Amino acid sequence: MEVWTIKKLLEWVTGYFEQKGVDAPRLSAELLLCHVLKLERIQLYTLYDRLAEKPQLETLRGLVKRAGEQEPIAYLVGRCEFYSLPLKITPDCLIPRPETEQLAEKAILFLRGRPGPQRALDLCTGSGCIAAAIARSVKDVHVVATDISDKALNVAAENMERLKLTEKVQLLCGDLFDPLITGLDDTHFDLIASNPPYVSDAEYEKLDKNVKDYEPAHALRAGVDGLDVYRRIIAQASDFLKSDGALMMEIGYAQGPAVRQLLDESGSFAEIKIEKDFANNDRIAIAKKHPKAAAQ
Ligand SMILES: C[S@@+](CC[C@H](N)C(=O)[O-])C[C@H]1O[C@@H](n2cnc3c(N)ncnc32)[C@H](O)[C@@H]1O
């Protein structure tokens, strides 16, 4: 009978993933093994010679096959890490991307740089990753996070619960700003952050199988040119910003000029900047509320 140590399993699964074109084969193999064997990543190496049990091997076999068919590892293991926070993830929400950590970082630095209690709005929160990162990293902040998907918000709610952030983050279901009730809620924010859907119809057709077949389409698609949600956010955002507040949005790598133009033409924003990600692609649009936009 074949004997499967952790070392041998790691090598075999990594090789299988390489053959099948799974992203980051070694890391993916490690994450699946950790999940099935209920170990931390470091333990895979300290317990290299430990034998896997038969039921574990059977579970692993099923998951390895699904991963080989391009099902995302984060959905298979039901979790991922964002800004060093462990998050629950299900196929109801987008898997947070490393690029989005840069948006979270900018938001955190902006809020930390301002005096007094801060209010932030995270539109299109999905798993709640940006809201959670802000709430965890900014001392005196209240975050309102909205999403149109109640299923995604259920995941966000579980994440806030697990991270003990329910006091600092309020989750509301609805279309962009709609869940905020002017006159009842405090609708003036220091910062509006958002990673909205921004994939155009043509790009959507060309997405990799592991994204297109598994991640929710409503989290990705934003009309013919991918700008539909930006247009709507930009049209309304300044009404919800304090006079010195800022809007920060993640954008697609080729959307910098178009989003800059939308912000510019709205007349509601000043100091418009398009910032690059680590791969030197346009990734974040930042704008301050224009001093001439209606004072709040
Ligand atoms: C690109 S995902 C981002 C999720 C999360 N913020 C992140 O960075 O991983 C976009 C999210 O927007 C939500 N969404 C799509 N259209 C929306 C709308 N009109 N109003 C509010 N949320 C919307 C989707 O349900 C999805 O959770």
The ligand as an SDF file (V2000), in Angstrom:
LIG
                    3D

 27 29  0  0  0  0  0  0  0  0999 V2000
  -15.6680   43.7080   -7.0630 C   0  0  0  0  0  0  0  0  0  0  0  0
  -16.6970   43.1140   -5.7570 S   0  0  0  0  0  0  0  0  0  0  0  0
  -15.8170   43.8080   -4.3890 C   0  0  0  0  0  0  0  0  0  0  0  0
  -16.0510   43.1340   -3.0710 C   0  0  0  0  0  0  0  0  0  0  0  0
  -15.0990   43.6050   -1.9720 C   0  0  0  0  0  0  0  0  0  0  0  0
  -15.2520   44.9970   -1.6820 N   0  0  0  0  0  0  0  0  0  0  0  0
  -13.6670   43.3270   -2.3710 C   0  0  0  0  0  0  0  0  0  0  0  0
  -12.9000   44.2730   -2.5890 O   0  0  0  0  0  0  0  0  0  0  0  0
  -13.2840   42.1560   -2.4540 O   0  0  0  0  0  0  0  0  0  0  0  0
  -18.0940   44.1410   -5.9670 C   0  0  0  0  0  0  0  0  0  0  0  0
  -19.2510   43.9780   -4.9790 C   0  0  0  0  0  0  0  0  0  0  0  0
  -20.2250   44.9440   -5.3650 O   0  0  0  0  0  0  0  0  0  0  0  0
  -21.5120   44.4310   -5.1250 C   0  0  0  0  0  0  0  0  0  0  0  0
  -22.4150   45.2070   -5.9680 N   0  0  0  0  0  0  0  0  0  0  0  0
  -22.6280   45.0990   -7.2980 C   0  0  0  0  0  0  0  0  0  0  0  0
  -23.5090   46.0490   -7.7030 N   0  0  0  0  0  0  0  0  0  0  0  0
  -23.8370   46.7690   -6.6030 C   0  0  0  0  0  0  0  0  0  0  0  0
  -24.6970   47.8820   -6.3820 C   0  0  0  0  0  0  0  0  0  0  0  0
  -25.3730   48.4510   -7.3790 N   0  0  0  0  0  0  0  0  0  0  0  0
  -24.8190   48.3580   -5.1190 N   0  0  0  0  0  0  0  0  0  0  0  0
  -24.1140   47.7950   -4.0940 C   0  0  0  0  0  0  0  0  0  0  0  0
  -23.2910   46.7430   -4.2570 N   0  0  0  0  0  0  0  0  0  0  0  0
  -23.1510   46.2410   -5.4960 C   0  0  0  0  0  0  0  0  0  0  0  0
  -21.3950   42.9610   -5.4400 C   0  0  0  0  0  0  0  0  0  0  0  0
  -22.4020   42.2360   -4.7980 O   0  0  0  0  0  0  0  0  0  0  0  0
  -19.9790   42.6490   -4.9360 C   0  0  0  0  0  0  0  0  0  0  0  0
  -20.0310   42.1930   -3.6230 O   0  0  0  0  0  0  0  0  0  0  0  0
  1  2  1  0
  2  3  1  0
  2 10  1  0
  3  4  1  0
  4  5  1  0
  5  6  1  0
  5  7  1  0
  7  8  2  0
  7  9  1  0
 10 11  1  0
 11 12  1  0
 11 26  1  0
 12 13  1  0
 13 14  1  0
 13 24  1  0
 14 15  1  0
 14 23  1  0
 15 16  2  0
 16 17  1  0
 17 18  1  0
 17 23  2  0
 18 19  1  0
 18 20  2  0
 20 21  1  0
 21 22  2  0
 22 23  1  0
 24 25  1  0
 24 26  1  0
 26 27  1  0
M  CHG  2   2   1   9  -1
M  END
$$$$
